[in-house]
Amino acid sequence: MTARARSPLFDAVDTVLMDLGMDSSPESMMSSAPETWREDEGPLRDVLGEVLRESGVPSGLIDDDAIVEMVRFGAAELHPIAAFMGGVAAQEIIKLVTHQYTPINNTFIYNGIPSSSNTIEL
């Protein structure tokens, strides 16, 4: 069995990670993730509680599982969601530029779990 040739991009990423003092092995990347995201759960709950109080929204409205998922994914960008939102944005820009059809009025909310969306006028 012959070894697959590595892409120069992989070598570049390894070089940057080594310069930063980080290990690029999948094992080290996976092992550090659970330890770091749990630290952000408490501060997010505090900020969310503050925002809800200031807005007059009941604090029980937000499910604990939703908070955990937000922290767990952090700044990760799920590619299918990003592609969908990019398509929506492009479609709305075309509507505005061509003056055809009616653009989304006000706020567009997309829930990627059941793949549903809604438009809300605030």
C-alpha positions in Angstrom: 0.0 0.0 0.0 1.4 3.4 -1.0 1.2 6.5 1.2 -1.0 9.3 0.0 0.8 12.5 -0.8 0.1 15.3 1.6 -1.2 18.6 0.4 1.0 21.7 0.8 -1.9 23.2 2.7 -1.6 20.6 5.4 2.1 21.3 5.8 1.3 25.0 6.0 -1.3 24.4 8.8 1.1 22.2 10.6 3.8 24.9 10.4 1.5 27.6 11.8 0.3 25.3 14.6 3.9 24.4 15.5 4.9 28.1 15.5 2.0 28.7 18.0 3.2 25.8 20.1 0.2 23.7 19.3 0.0 20.0 18.5 -1.8 19.4 15.2 -2.6 15.7 15.8 -6.3 14.9 15.7 -6.0 13.3 19.2 -4.8 16.5 20.8 -7.4 18.7 19.0 -10.2 16.4 20.1 -8.9 15.9 23.7 -8.7 19.7 24.4 -12.2 20.5 23.1 -14.4 19.2 26.0 -12.3 20.9 28.6 -12.5 24.3 27.1 -16.2 24.7 26.1 -17.6 23.9 29.5 -15.8 26.9 31.0 -18.0 29.3 28.9 -21.3 27.8 30.0 -21.6 29.8 33.2 -20.6 33.2 31.7 -23.1 32.7 28.9 -25.9 31.9 31.3 -25.1 35.1 33.3 -25.1 37.3 30.2 -28.3 35.7 28.9 -30.0 36.1 32.2 -29.1 39.8 32.2 -30.3 40.4 28.7 -33.6 38.5 29.4 -34.2 40.6 32.6 -33.5 43.9 30.8 -35.9 42.8 28.0 -38.6 41.7 30.4 -38.6 38.2 29.0 -39.1 35.3 31.4 -35.8 33.5 32.1 -37.5 30.0 31.8 -38.1 30.7 28.1 -34.6 29.5 27.1 -34.0 25.8 27.4 -30.8 24.7 29.2 -30.0 22.3 26.3 -30.0 25.3 23.9 -27.4 27.1 26.1 -25.2 24.0 26.2 -25.4 23.6 22.4 -24.5 27.2 21.8 -21.4 26.9 24.1 -20.5 23.5 22.7 -20.4 24.7 19.1 -18.8 28.0 20.1 -17.7 29.9 17.0 -18.0 26.8 14.8 -19.6 27.4 11.4 -21.6 24.5 10.1 -21.1 24.5 6.3 -24.6 23.5 5.3 -26.1 26.3 7.4 -23.6 28.8 6.1 -24.4 27.8 2.5 -28.1 28.1 3.1 -27.8 31.6 4.8 -25.5 32.7 2.0 -28.1 31.7 -0.6 -30.8 33.6 1.3 -28.6 36.7 1.5 -27.8 36.5 -2.2 -31.5 36.0 -3.1 -32.4 39.1 -1.0 -29.7 41.2 -2.6 -30.9 40.2 -6.1 -34.5 41.2 -5.1 -33.2 44.6 -3.9 -31.0 45.3 -6.9 -33.6 44.3 -9.5 -36.6 45.8 -7.8 -38.5 42.5 -8.4 -40.4 40.6 -5.9 -40.8 41.5 -2.2 -37.7 41.3 0.0 -37.9 39.8 3.5 -39.6 42.3 5.8 -37.6 42.8 9.0 -36.2 39.7 10.7 -35.5 36.3 9.2 -35.0 33.4 11.6 -33.6 30.0 10.5 -33.6 27.0 12.8 -31.1 24.5 11.3 -32.2 21.6 13.5 -35.7 21.0 11.8 -34.6 23.1 8.8 -37.4 25.6 9.3 -37.5 29.4 8.9 -39.8 32.2 9.8 -40.0 36.0 9.1 -41.0 38.2 12.0 -41.9 41.9 11.9 -40.5 43.6 15.0 
